[in-house]
Amino acid sequence: MAQRKPFLLRLPPEVMEQLNRWAKDELRSVNAQIEYVLRDALRRHRRTSGDDEGSDRPMGDGGGGET
């Protein structure tokens, strides 16, 4: 596994609460949930090389047909 770099993120309390609930629903830690959301956003915007690390679950595309 590649080395991870720590990063301080300041969030409003209500955003942190929402992330906490979402992470619980997905059976992830808040840190893992943030990483998953960021990787998904990068993938969607074609910002990754396709060789993602980690064992995150794929998210359905919802049939929106976005390219």
Order of alpha helices (4+ residues) and beta strands (2+ residues): alpha-alpha
